[in-house]
């Protein structure tokens, strides 16, 4: 079972999301919060696999809560759940360590797929959000590509291969299967890649992979 913390200031939204996850059969909502401060406290108390956070909440917004959970509860993956897909929200969420960004207006199957992906160590952006991220590269794309290629050049061939698969959205077990490696070895490669690229998580690594042309 994937243990989920659900934080949203609207009780009806929490009920709806809980019902969707319950229908998936492999989720357990272990705690619910109506504001970001409670979400952080409950994350520390329950250590869920995934914290699913609304962006706009009282006391502490979801973006700030995500940053605190990423710092203080490293075993918990964070996904943002919102009606907003503005670039500023996406950029701050990803910079803060979130590895998923889901829209409330999305398909229920997309929601379940996203939670499963981040729980498995992969990254997940809803298609509409992914379009925003990709379009945001346009204005400075050439400069970013050159910088990304220079960063990737410091990796070994195997590390570049792993980075490309991370950029394609594969989880550690999927990468292990693709490269005929044990999962522990893949985890070590991913950790080394994050350290050498000086990025905080798989989403940021995936962006480097995209900019460097590995995906």
PyMOL CGO cylinders between C-alpha atoms (Angstrom):
from pymol import cmd
from pymol.cgo import CYLINDER

trace = [
    CYLINDER, 0.00, 0.00, 0.00, 1.12, 3.54, -0.78, 0.3, 1, 1, 1, 1, 1, 1,
    CYLINDER, 1.12, 3.54, -0.78, 0.64, 5.67, 2.33, 0.3, 1, 1, 1, 1, 1, 1,
    CYLINDER, 0.64, 5.67, 2.33, -0.58, 9.17, 1.49, 0.3, 1, 1, 1, 1, 1, 1,
    CYLINDER, -0.58, 9.17, 1.49, -0.88, 12.42, 3.44, 0.3, 1, 1, 1, 1, 1, 1,
    CYLINDER, -0.88, 12.42, 3.44, -3.55, 14.63, 1.85, 0.3, 1, 1, 1, 1, 1, 1,
    CYLINDER, -3.55, 14.63, 1.85, -3.57, 18.36, 2.54, 0.3, 1, 1, 1, 1, 1, 1,
    CYLINDER, -3.57, 18.36, 2.54, -6.23, 20.72, 1.18, 0.3, 1, 1, 1, 1, 1, 1,
    CYLINDER, -6.23, 20.72, 1.18, -8.22, 23.44, 2.91, 0.3, 1, 1, 1, 1, 1, 1,
    CYLINDER, -8.22, 23.44, 2.91, -11.46, 22.31, 1.25, 0.3, 1, 1, 1, 1, 1, 1,
    CYLINDER, -11.46, 22.31, 1.25, -13.08, 19.31, 2.91, 0.3, 1, 1, 1, 1, 1, 1,
    CYLINDER, -13.08, 19.31, 2.91, -14.97, 18.36, -0.24, 0.3, 1, 1, 1, 1, 1, 1,
    CYLINDER, -14.97, 18.36, -0.24, -11.74, 18.25, -2.26, 0.3, 1, 1, 1, 1, 1, 1,
    CYLINDER, -11.74, 18.25, -2.26, -10.14, 16.03, 0.38, 0.3, 1, 1, 1, 1, 1, 1,
    CYLINDER, -10.14, 16.03, 0.38, -13.15, 13.73, 0.30, 0.3, 1, 1, 1, 1, 1, 1,
    CYLINDER, -13.15, 13.73, 0.30, -13.09, 13.54, -3.49, 0.3, 1, 1, 1, 1, 1, 1,
    CYLINDER, -13.09, 13.54, -3.49, -9.38, 12.83, -3.72, 0.3, 1, 1, 1, 1, 1, 1,
    CYLINDER, -9.38, 12.83, -3.72, -9.63, 10.25, -0.94, 0.3, 1, 1, 1, 1, 1, 1,
    CYLINDER, -9.63, 10.25, -0.94, -12.43, 8.51, -2.82, 0.3, 1, 1, 1, 1, 1, 1,
    CYLINDER, -12.43, 8.51, -2.82, -10.36, 8.44, -6.03, 0.3, 1, 1, 1, 1, 1, 1,
    CYLINDER, -10.36, 8.44, -6.03, -7.38, 6.97, -4.22, 0.3, 1, 1, 1, 1, 1, 1,
    CYLINDER, -7.38, 6.97, -4.22, -9.56, 4.43, -2.44, 0.3, 1, 1, 1, 1, 1, 1,
    CYLINDER, -9.56, 4.43, -2.44, -10.81, 3.25, -5.83, 0.3, 1, 1, 1, 1, 1, 1,
    CYLINDER, -10.81, 3.25, -5.83, -7.22, 2.56, -6.87, 0.3, 1, 1, 1, 1, 1, 1,
    CYLINDER, -7.22, 2.56, -6.87, -6.92, -0.26, -4.35, 0.3, 1, 1, 1, 1, 1, 1,
    CYLINDER, -6.92, -0.26, -4.35, -3.27, 0.34, -3.48, 0.3, 1, 1, 1, 1, 1, 1,
    CYLINDER, -3.27, 0.34, -3.48, -3.48, 3.63, -1.56, 0.3, 1, 1, 1, 1, 1, 1,
    CYLINDER, -3.48, 3.63, -1.56, -4.09, 4.41, 2.09, 0.3, 1, 1, 1, 1, 1, 1,
    CYLINDER, -4.09, 4.41, 2.09, -4.74, 8.00, 3.19, 0.3, 1, 1, 1, 1, 1, 1,
    CYLINDER, -4.74, 8.00, 3.19, -3.07, 7.94, 6.60, 0.3, 1, 1, 1, 1, 1, 1,
    CYLINDER, -3.07, 7.94, 6.60, -3.69, 11.60, 7.49, 0.3, 1, 1, 1, 1, 1, 1,
    CYLINDER, -3.69, 11.60, 7.49, -5.51, 14.69, 6.28, 0.3, 1, 1, 1, 1, 1, 1,
    CYLINDER, -5.51, 14.69, 6.28, -4.68, 18.34, 6.89, 0.3, 1, 1, 1, 1, 1, 1,
    CYLINDER, -4.68, 18.34, 6.89, -6.58, 21.56, 6.22, 0.3, 1, 1, 1, 1, 1, 1,
    CYLINDER, -6.58, 21.56, 6.22, -3.51, 23.82, 6.23, 0.3, 1, 1, 1, 1, 1, 1,
    CYLINDER, -3.51, 23.82, 6.23, 0.16, 23.66, 5.45, 0.3, 1, 1, 1, 1, 1, 1,
    CYLINDER, 0.16, 23.66, 5.45, 1.39, 23.86, 9.03, 0.3, 1, 1, 1, 1, 1, 1,
    CYLINDER, 1.39, 23.86, 9.03, -0.64, 20.79, 10.03, 0.3, 1, 1, 1, 1, 1, 1,
    CYLINDER, -0.64, 20.79, 10.03, 0.56, 19.04, 6.87, 0.3, 1, 1, 1, 1, 1, 1,
    CYLINDER, 0.56, 19.04, 6.87, 4.19, 19.44, 7.96, 0.3, 1, 1, 1, 1, 1, 1,
    CYLINDER, 4.19, 19.44, 7.96, 3.42, 18.18, 11.48, 0.3, 1, 1, 1, 1, 1, 1,
    CYLINDER, 3.42, 18.18, 11.48, 1.50, 15.19, 10.18, 0.3, 1, 1, 1, 1, 1, 1,
    CYLINDER, 1.50, 15.19, 10.18, 4.26, 14.35, 7.72, 0.3, 1, 1, 1, 1, 1, 1,
    CYLINDER, 4.26, 14.35, 7.72, 6.71, 14.14, 10.63, 0.3, 1, 1, 1, 1, 1, 1,
    CYLINDER, 6.71, 14.14, 10.63, 4.25, 12.07, 12.67, 0.3, 1, 1, 1, 1, 1, 1,
    CYLINDER, 4.25, 12.07, 12.67, 3.17, 9.57, 10.00, 0.3, 1, 1, 1, 1, 1, 1,
    CYLINDER, 3.17, 9.57, 10.00, 6.14, 9.48, 7.60, 0.3, 1, 1, 1, 1, 1, 1,
    CYLINDER, 6.14, 9.48, 7.60, 3.90, 8.82, 4.55, 0.3, 1, 1, 1, 1, 1, 1,
    CYLINDER, 3.90, 8.82, 4.55, 5.23, 7.64, 1.21, 0.3, 1, 1, 1, 1, 1, 1,
    CYLINDER, 5.23, 7.64, 1.21, 3.67, 10.65, -0.52, 0.3, 1, 1, 1, 1, 1, 1,
    CYLINDER, 3.67, 10.65, -0.52, 2.51, 14.05, 0.69, 0.3, 1, 1, 1, 1, 1, 1,
    CYLINDER, 2.51, 14.05, 0.69, -0.14, 15.37, -1.71, 0.3, 1, 1, 1, 1, 1, 1,
    CYLINDER, -0.14, 15.37, -1.71, -0.40, 19.10, -1.08, 0.3, 1, 1, 1, 1, 1, 1,
    CYLINDER, -0.40, 19.10, -1.08, -2.71, 21.82, -2.32, 0.3, 1, 1, 1, 1, 1, 1,
    CYLINDER, -2.71, 21.82, -2.32, -0.85, 25.04, -3.16, 0.3, 1, 1, 1, 1, 1, 1,
    CYLINDER, -0.85, 25.04, -3.16, -3.15, 27.63, -1.60, 0.3, 1, 1, 1, 1, 1, 1,
    CYLINDER, -3.15, 27.63, -1.60, -3.76, 26.85, 2.07, 0.3, 1, 1, 1, 1, 1, 1,
    CYLINDER, -3.76, 26.85, 2.07, -3.97, 28.96, 5.26, 0.3, 1, 1, 1, 1, 1, 1,
    CYLINDER, -3.97, 28.96, 5.26, -1.20, 29.38, 7.85, 0.3, 1, 1, 1, 1, 1, 1,
    CYLINDER, -1.20, 29.38, 7.85, 1.45, 27.92, 5.52, 0.3, 1, 1, 1, 1, 1, 1,
    CYLINDER, 1.45, 27.92, 5.52, 0.93, 27.53, 1.79, 0.3, 1, 1, 1, 1, 1, 1,
    CYLINDER, 0.93, 27.53, 1.79, 1.59, 24.23, 0.05, 0.3, 1, 1, 1, 1, 1, 1,
    CYLINDER, 1.59, 24.23, 0.05, 4.80, 25.42, -1.61, 0.3, 1, 1, 1, 1, 1, 1,
    CYLINDER, 4.80, 25.42, -1.61, 6.39, 26.36, 1.71, 0.3, 1, 1, 1, 1, 1, 1,
    CYLINDER, 6.39, 26.36, 1.71, 5.04, 23.17, 3.31, 0.3, 1, 1, 1, 1, 1, 1,
    CYLINDER, 5.04, 23.17, 3.31, 6.59, 21.13, 0.50, 0.3, 1, 1, 1, 1, 1, 1,
    CYLINDER, 6.59, 21.13, 0.50, 10.00, 22.69, 1.14, 0.3, 1, 1, 1, 1, 1, 1,
    CYLINDER, 10.00, 22.69, 1.14, 9.78, 21.90, 4.87, 0.3, 1, 1, 1, 1, 1, 1,
    CYLINDER, 9.78, 21.90, 4.87, 8.68, 18.31, 4.25, 0.3, 1, 1, 1, 1, 1, 1,
    CYLINDER, 8.68, 18.31, 4.25, 11.46, 17.72, 1.71, 0.3, 1, 1, 1, 1, 1, 1,
    CYLINDER, 11.46, 17.72, 1.71, 14.02, 19.01, 4.23, 0.3, 1, 1, 1, 1, 1, 1,
    CYLINDER, 14.02, 19.01, 4.23, 12.60, 17.36, 7.34, 0.3, 1, 1, 1, 1, 1, 1,
    CYLINDER, 12.60, 17.36, 7.34, 11.05, 14.10, 6.10, 0.3, 1, 1, 1, 1, 1, 1,
    CYLINDER, 11.05, 14.10, 6.10, 13.39, 12.86, 3.37, 0.3, 1, 1, 1, 1, 1, 1,
    CYLINDER, 13.39, 12.86, 3.37, 11.60, 9.55, 2.96, 0.3, 1, 1, 1, 1, 1, 1,
    CYLINDER, 11.60, 9.55, 2.96, 8.41, 11.31, 1.87, 0.3, 1, 1, 1, 1, 1, 1,
    CYLINDER, 8.41, 11.31, 1.87, 7.93, 12.27, -1.77, 0.3, 1, 1, 1, 1, 1, 1,
    CYLINDER, 7.93, 12.27, -1.77, 5.96, 15.46, -2.39, 0.3, 1, 1, 1, 1, 1, 1,
    CYLINDER, 5.96, 15.46, -2.39, 3.42, 16.08, -5.13, 0.3, 1, 1, 1, 1, 1, 1,
    CYLINDER, 3.42, 16.08, -5.13, 1.47, 19.30, -5.60, 0.3, 1, 1, 1, 1, 1, 1,
    CYLINDER, 1.47, 19.30, -5.60, -2.27, 19.16, -6.26, 0.3, 1, 1, 1, 1, 1, 1,
    CYLINDER, -2.27, 19.16, -6.26, -3.79, 22.38, -7.56, 0.3, 1, 1, 1, 1, 1, 1,
    CYLINDER, -3.79, 22.38, -7.56, -6.13, 24.10, -9.98, 0.3, 1, 1, 1, 1, 1, 1,
    CYLINDER, -6.13, 24.10, -9.98, -3.31, 26.42, -11.00, 0.3, 1, 1, 1, 1, 1, 1,
    CYLINDER, -3.31, 26.42, -11.00, -0.67, 25.67, -13.63, 0.3, 1, 1, 1, 1, 1, 1,
    CYLINDER, -0.67, 25.67, -13.63, 1.07, 29.05, -13.82, 0.3, 1, 1, 1, 1, 1, 1,
    CYLINDER, 1.07, 29.05, -13.82, 4.79, 28.86, -14.51, 0.3, 1, 1, 1, 1, 1, 1,
    CYLINDER, 4.79, 28.86, -14.51, 5.72, 30.56, -11.24, 0.3, 1, 1, 1, 1, 1, 1,
    CYLINDER, 5.72, 30.56, -11.24, 3.98, 27.88, -9.18, 0.3, 1, 1, 1, 1, 1, 1,
    CYLINDER, 3.98, 27.88, -9.18, 5.53, 25.08, -11.22, 0.3, 1, 1, 1, 1, 1, 1,
    CYLINDER, 5.53, 25.08, -11.22, 9.03, 26.54, -10.99, 0.3, 1, 1, 1, 1, 1, 1,
    CYLINDER, 9.03, 26.54, -10.99, 8.88, 27.10, -7.24, 0.3, 1, 1, 1, 1, 1, 1,
    CYLINDER, 8.88, 27.10, -7.24, 7.38, 23.68, -6.57, 0.3, 1, 1, 1, 1, 1, 1,
    CYLINDER, 7.38, 23.68, -6.57, 10.09, 21.92, -8.54, 0.3, 1, 1, 1, 1, 1, 1,
    CYLINDER, 10.09, 21.92, -8.54, 12.85, 24.06, -7.05, 0.3, 1, 1, 1, 1, 1, 1,
    CYLINDER, 12.85, 24.06, -7.05, 11.51, 23.24, -3.59, 0.3, 1, 1, 1, 1, 1, 1,
    CYLINDER, 11.51, 23.24, -3.59, 11.91, 19.52, -4.14, 0.3, 1, 1, 1, 1, 1, 1,
    CYLINDER, 11.91, 19.52, -4.14, 8.45, 18.41, -5.28, 0.3, 1, 1, 1, 1, 1, 1,
    CYLINDER, 8.45, 18.41, -5.28, 8.60, 15.56, -7.79, 0.3, 1, 1, 1, 1, 1, 1,
    CYLINDER, 8.60, 15.56, -7.79, 4.98, 15.64, -8.91, 0.3, 1, 1, 1, 1, 1, 1,
    CYLINDER, 4.98, 15.64, -8.91, 2.62, 18.37, -10.07, 0.3, 1, 1, 1, 1, 1, 1,
    CYLINDER, 2.62, 18.37, -10.07, -1.01, 17.34, -10.60, 0.3, 1, 1, 1, 1, 1, 1,
    CYLINDER, -1.01, 17.34, -10.60, -4.05, 19.38, -11.57, 0.3, 1, 1, 1, 1, 1, 1,
    CYLINDER, -4.05, 19.38, -11.57, -7.34, 18.97, -9.74, 0.3, 1, 1, 1, 1, 1, 1,
    CYLINDER, -7.34, 18.97, -9.74, -9.07, 19.23, -13.10, 0.3, 1, 1, 1, 1, 1, 1,
    CYLINDER, -9.07, 19.23, -13.10, -7.11, 16.22, -14.40, 0.3, 1, 1, 1, 1, 1, 1,
    CYLINDER, -7.11, 16.22, -14.40, -8.39, 12.71, -14.99, 0.3, 1, 1, 1, 1, 1, 1,
    CYLINDER, -8.39, 12.71, -14.99, -8.68, 10.52, -11.84, 0.3, 1, 1, 1, 1, 1, 1,
    CYLINDER, -8.68, 10.52, -11.84, -6.46, 7.92, -13.50, 0.3, 1, 1, 1, 1, 1, 1,
    CYLINDER, -6.46, 7.92, -13.50, -3.84, 10.64, -14.01, 0.3, 1, 1, 1, 1, 1, 1,
    CYLINDER, -3.84, 10.64, -14.01, -4.00, 11.44, -10.30, 0.3, 1, 1, 1, 1, 1, 1,
    CYLINDER, -4.00, 11.44, -10.30, -3.46, 7.80, -9.33, 0.3, 1, 1, 1, 1, 1, 1,
    CYLINDER, -3.46, 7.80, -9.33, -0.67, 7.37, -11.87, 0.3, 1, 1, 1, 1, 1, 1,
    CYLINDER, -0.67, 7.37, -11.87, 1.06, 10.48, -10.58, 0.3, 1, 1, 1, 1, 1, 1,
    CYLINDER, 1.06, 10.48, -10.58, 0.95, 9.40, -6.94, 0.3, 1, 1, 1, 1, 1, 1,
    CYLINDER, 0.95, 9.40, -6.94, 2.23, 5.93, -7.87, 0.3, 1, 1, 1, 1, 1, 1,
    CYLINDER, 2.23, 5.93, -7.87, 5.07, 7.46, -9.89, 0.3, 1, 1, 1, 1, 1, 1,
    CYLINDER, 5.07, 7.46, -9.89, 6.36, 9.77, -7.17, 0.3, 1, 1, 1, 1, 1, 1,
    CYLINDER, 6.36, 9.77, -7.17, 6.00, 7.01, -4.56, 0.3, 1, 1, 1, 1, 1, 1,
    CYLINDER, 6.00, 7.01, -4.56, 8.19, 4.84, -6.77, 0.3, 1, 1, 1, 1, 1, 1,
    CYLINDER, 8.19, 4.84, -6.77, 10.90, 7.49, -6.92, 0.3, 1, 1, 1, 1, 1, 1,
    CYLINDER, 10.90, 7.49, -6.92, 10.02, 8.80, -10.38, 0.3, 1, 1, 1, 1, 1, 1,
    CYLINDER, 10.02, 8.80, -10.38, 8.82, 12.24, -11.43, 0.3, 1, 1, 1, 1, 1, 1,
    CYLINDER, 8.82, 12.24, -11.43, 5.35, 13.05, -12.74, 0.3, 1, 1, 1, 1, 1, 1,
    CYLINDER, 5.35, 13.05, -12.74, 4.00, 16.22, -14.31, 0.3, 1, 1, 1, 1, 1, 1,
    CYLINDER, 4.00, 16.22, -14.31, 0.47, 16.36, -15.66, 0.3, 1, 1, 1, 1, 1, 1,
    CYLINDER, 0.47, 16.36, -15.66, 0.53, 16.86, -19.45, 0.3, 1, 1, 1, 1, 1, 1,
    CYLINDER, 0.53, 16.86, -19.45, -0.70, 20.44, -19.16, 0.3, 1, 1, 1, 1, 1, 1,
    CYLINDER, -0.70, 20.44, -19.16, 2.00, 21.28, -16.63, 0.3, 1, 1, 1, 1, 1, 1,
    CYLINDER, 2.00, 21.28, -16.63, 4.67, 19.57, -18.72, 0.3, 1, 1, 1, 1, 1, 1,
    CYLINDER, 4.67, 19.57, -18.72, 3.71, 21.82, -21.64, 0.3, 1, 1, 1, 1, 1, 1,
    CYLINDER, 3.71, 21.82, -21.64, 4.25, 24.89, -19.46, 0.3, 1, 1, 1, 1, 1, 1,
    CYLINDER, 4.25, 24.89, -19.46, 7.66, 23.65, -18.34, 0.3, 1, 1, 1, 1, 1, 1,
    CYLINDER, 7.66, 23.65, -18.34, 8.82, 22.82, -21.86, 0.3, 1, 1, 1, 1, 1, 1,
    CYLINDER, 8.82, 22.82, -21.86, 7.54, 26.11, -23.29, 0.3, 1, 1, 1, 1, 1, 1,
    CYLINDER, 7.54, 26.11, -23.29, 9.40, 27.94, -20.53, 0.3, 1, 1, 1, 1, 1, 1,
    CYLINDER, 9.40, 27.94, -20.53, 12.68, 26.69, -21.93, 0.3, 1, 1, 1, 1, 1, 1,
    CYLINDER, 12.68, 26.69, -21.93, 12.12, 28.46, -25.25, 0.3, 1, 1, 1, 1, 1, 1,
    CYLINDER, 12.12, 28.46, -25.25, 13.50, 31.96, -24.69, 0.3, 1, 1, 1, 1, 1, 1,
    CYLINDER, 13.50, 31.96, -24.69, 16.85, 30.91, -23.26, 0.3, 1, 1, 1, 1, 1, 1,
    CYLINDER, 16.85, 30.91, -23.26, 17.01, 27.45, -24.77, 0.3, 1, 1, 1, 1, 1, 1,
    CYLINDER, 17.01, 27.45, -24.77, 20.31, 27.71, -26.63, 0.3, 1, 1, 1, 1, 1, 1,
    CYLINDER, 20.31, 27.71, -26.63, 22.22, 28.99, -23.63, 0.3, 1, 1, 1, 1, 1, 1,
    CYLINDER, 22.22, 28.99, -23.63, 20.62, 26.44, -21.34, 0.3, 1, 1, 1, 1, 1, 1,
    CYLINDER, 20.62, 26.44, -21.34, 21.42, 23.62, -23.76, 0.3, 1, 1, 1, 1, 1, 1,
    CYLINDER, 21.42, 23.62, -23.76, 25.10, 24.57, -23.85, 0.3, 1, 1, 1, 1, 1, 1,
    CYLINDER, 25.10, 24.57, -23.85, 25.27, 24.79, -20.06, 0.3, 1, 1, 1, 1, 1, 1,
    CYLINDER, 25.27, 24.79, -20.06, 23.48, 21.46, -19.65, 0.3, 1, 1, 1, 1, 1, 1,
    CYLINDER, 23.48, 21.46, -19.65, 25.77, 19.70, -22.12, 0.3, 1, 1, 1, 1, 1, 1,
    CYLINDER, 25.77, 19.70, -22.12, 28.79, 20.99, -20.20, 0.3, 1, 1, 1, 1, 1, 1,
    CYLINDER, 28.79, 20.99, -20.20, 27.38, 19.64, -16.94, 0.3, 1, 1, 1, 1, 1, 1,
    CYLINDER, 27.38, 19.64, -16.94, 26.51, 16.27, -18.44, 0.3, 1, 1, 1, 1, 1, 1,
    CYLINDER, 26.51, 16.27, -18.44, 30.01, 16.00, -19.94, 0.3, 1, 1, 1, 1, 1, 1,
    CYLINDER, 30.01, 16.00, -19.94, 31.37, 15.49, -16.41, 0.3, 1, 1, 1, 1, 1, 1,
    CYLINDER, 31.37, 15.49, -16.41, 29.40, 12.24, -16.04, 0.3, 1, 1, 1, 1, 1, 1,
    CYLINDER, 29.40, 12.24, -16.04, 30.62, 8.80, -16.99, 0.3, 1, 1, 1, 1, 1, 1,
    CYLINDER, 30.62, 8.80, -16.99, 28.94, 7.07, -19.99, 0.3, 1, 1, 1, 1, 1, 1,
    CYLINDER, 28.94, 7.07, -19.99, 26.89, 4.87, -17.64, 0.3, 1, 1, 1, 1, 1, 1,
    CYLINDER, 26.89, 4.87, -17.64, 25.84, 7.86, -15.54, 0.3, 1, 1, 1, 1, 1, 1,
    CYLINDER, 25.84, 7.86, -15.54, 24.71, 9.68, -18.70, 0.3, 1, 1, 1, 1, 1, 1,
    CYLINDER, 24.71, 9.68, -18.70, 22.72, 6.61, -19.67, 0.3, 1, 1, 1, 1, 1, 1,
    CYLINDER, 22.72, 6.61, -19.67, 21.04, 6.53, -16.27, 0.3, 1, 1, 1, 1, 1, 1,
    CYLINDER, 21.04, 6.53, -16.27, 20.37, 10.28, -16.44, 0.3, 1, 1, 1, 1, 1, 1,
    CYLINDER, 20.37, 10.28, -16.44, 18.68, 9.86, -19.81, 0.3, 1, 1, 1, 1, 1, 1,
    CYLINDER, 18.68, 9.86, -19.81, 16.37, 7.19, -18.40, 0.3, 1, 1, 1, 1, 1, 1,
    CYLINDER, 16.37, 7.19, -18.40, 15.60, 9.37, -15.36, 0.3, 1, 1, 1, 1, 1, 1,
    CYLINDER, 15.60, 9.37, -15.36, 14.75, 12.15, -17.82, 0.3, 1, 1, 1, 1, 1, 1,
    CYLINDER, 14.75, 12.15, -17.82, 12.40, 9.76, -19.62, 0.3, 1, 1, 1, 1, 1, 1,
    CYLINDER, 12.40, 9.76, -19.62, 10.50, 9.30, -16.37, 0.3, 1, 1, 1, 1, 1, 1,
    CYLINDER, 10.50, 9.30, -16.37, 11.62, 5.74, -15.55, 0.3, 1, 1, 1, 1, 1, 1,
    CYLINDER, 11.62, 5.74, -15.55, 11.69, 4.61, -11.93, 0.3, 1, 1, 1, 1, 1, 1,
    CYLINDER, 11.69, 4.61, -11.93, 14.68, 2.85, -10.38, 0.3, 1, 1, 1, 1, 1, 1,
    CYLINDER, 14.68, 2.85, -10.38, 13.20, -0.65, -10.90, 0.3, 1, 1, 1, 1, 1, 1,
    CYLINDER, 13.20, -0.65, -10.90, 12.44, 0.20, -14.54, 0.3, 1, 1, 1, 1, 1, 1,
    CYLINDER, 12.44, 0.20, -14.54, 15.98, 1.50, -15.09, 0.3, 1, 1, 1, 1, 1, 1,
    CYLINDER, 15.98, 1.50, -15.09, 17.41, -1.63, -13.45, 0.3, 1, 1, 1, 1, 1, 1,
    CYLINDER, 17.41, -1.63, -13.45, 15.36, -3.82, -15.79, 0.3, 1, 1, 1, 1, 1, 1,
    CYLINDER, 15.36, -3.82, -15.79, 16.33, -1.78, -18.86, 0.3, 1, 1, 1, 1, 1, 1,
    CYLINDER, 16.33, -1.78, -18.86, 20.07, -1.83, -18.07, 0.3, 1, 1, 1, 1, 1, 1,
    CYLINDER, 20.07, -1.83, -18.07, 20.16, -5.34, -16.56, 0.3, 1, 1, 1, 1, 1, 1,
    CYLINDER, 20.16, -5.34, -16.56, 21.40, -4.03, -13.22, 0.3, 1, 1, 1, 1, 1, 1,
    CYLINDER, 21.40, -4.03, -13.22, 20.28, -4.64, -9.64, 0.3, 1, 1, 1, 1, 1, 1,
    CYLINDER, 20.28, -4.64, -9.64, 18.14, -1.89, -8.17, 0.3, 1, 1, 1, 1, 1, 1,
    CYLINDER, 18.14, -1.89, -8.17, 20.73, -1.02, -5.50, 0.3, 1, 1, 1, 1, 1, 1,
    CYLINDER, 20.73, -1.02, -5.50, 23.28, -0.27, -8.20, 0.3, 1, 1, 1, 1, 1, 1,
    CYLINDER, 23.28, -0.27, -8.20, 20.81, 1.99, -9.99, 0.3, 1, 1, 1, 1, 1, 1,
    CYLINDER, 20.81, 1.99, -9.99, 20.12, 3.88, -6.74, 0.3, 1, 1, 1, 1, 1, 1,
    CYLINDER, 20.12, 3.88, -6.74, 23.86, 4.43, -6.35, 0.3, 1, 1, 1, 1, 1, 1,
    CYLINDER, 23.86, 4.43, -6.35, 24.13, 5.73, -9.93, 0.3, 1, 1, 1, 1, 1, 1,
    CYLINDER, 24.13, 5.73, -9.93, 21.17, 8.07, -9.47, 0.3, 1, 1, 1, 1, 1, 1,
    CYLINDER, 21.17, 8.07, -9.47, 22.61, 9.42, -6.22, 0.3, 1, 1, 1, 1, 1, 1,
    CYLINDER, 22.61, 9.42, -6.22, 25.98, 10.01, -7.90, 0.3, 1, 1, 1, 1, 1, 1,
    CYLINDER, 25.98, 10.01, -7.90, 24.32, 11.78, -10.83, 0.3, 1, 1, 1, 1, 1, 1,
    CYLINDER, 24.32, 11.78, -10.83, 22.37, 14.10, -8.52, 0.3, 1, 1, 1, 1, 1, 1,
    CYLINDER, 22.37, 14.10, -8.52, 25.53, 14.93, -6.58, 0.3, 1, 1, 1, 1, 1, 1,
    CYLINDER, 25.53, 14.93, -6.58, 27.66, 15.59, -9.66, 0.3, 1, 1, 1, 1, 1, 1,
    CYLINDER, 27.66, 15.59, -9.66, 25.01, 17.72, -11.34, 0.3, 1, 1, 1, 1, 1, 1,
    CYLINDER, 25.01, 17.72, -11.34, 24.39, 19.51, -8.01, 0.3, 1, 1, 1, 1, 1, 1,
    CYLINDER, 24.39, 19.51, -8.01, 20.61, 19.09, -8.26, 0.3, 1, 1, 1, 1, 1, 1,
    CYLINDER, 20.61, 19.09, -8.26, 18.22, 18.28, -5.44, 0.3, 1, 1, 1, 1, 1, 1,
    CYLINDER, 18.22, 18.28, -5.44, 15.95, 15.68, -7.00, 0.3, 1, 1, 1, 1, 1, 1,
    CYLINDER, 15.95, 15.68, -7.00, 15.01, 13.62, -10.04, 0.3, 1, 1, 1, 1, 1, 1,
    CYLINDER, 15.01, 13.62, -10.04, 12.83, 16.33, -11.58, 0.3, 1, 1, 1, 1, 1, 1,
    CYLINDER, 12.83, 16.33, -11.58, 15.72, 18.80, -11.67, 0.3, 1, 1, 1, 1, 1, 1,
    CYLINDER, 15.72, 18.80, -11.67, 17.97, 16.07, -13.08, 0.3, 1, 1, 1, 1, 1, 1,
    CYLINDER, 17.97, 16.07, -13.08, 15.35, 15.31, -15.73, 0.3, 1, 1, 1, 1, 1, 1,
    CYLINDER, 15.35, 15.31, -15.73, 15.33, 18.97, -16.79, 0.3, 1, 1, 1, 1, 1, 1,
    CYLINDER, 15.33, 18.97, -16.79, 19.12, 18.85, -17.24, 0.3, 1, 1, 1, 1, 1, 1,
    CYLINDER, 19.12, 18.85, -17.24, 18.73, 15.65, -19.27, 0.3, 1, 1, 1, 1, 1, 1,
    CYLINDER, 18.73, 15.65, -19.27, 16.11, 17.32, -21.46, 0.3, 1, 1, 1, 1, 1, 1,
    CYLINDER, 16.11, 17.32, -21.46, 18.20, 20.45, -22.01, 0.3, 1, 1, 1, 1, 1, 1,
    CYLINDER, 18.20, 20.45, -22.01, 21.30, 18.38, -22.82, 0.3, 1, 1, 1, 1, 1, 1,
    CYLINDER, 21.30, 18.38, -22.82, 19.42, 16.41, -25.45, 0.3, 1, 1, 1, 1, 1, 1,
    CYLINDER, 19.42, 16.41, -25.45, 19.53, 13.07, -23.62, 0.3, 1, 1, 1, 1, 1, 1,
    CYLINDER, 19.53, 13.07, -23.62, 15.75, 12.69, -23.84, 0.3, 1, 1, 1, 1, 1, 1,
]
cmd.load_cgo(trace, "trace")
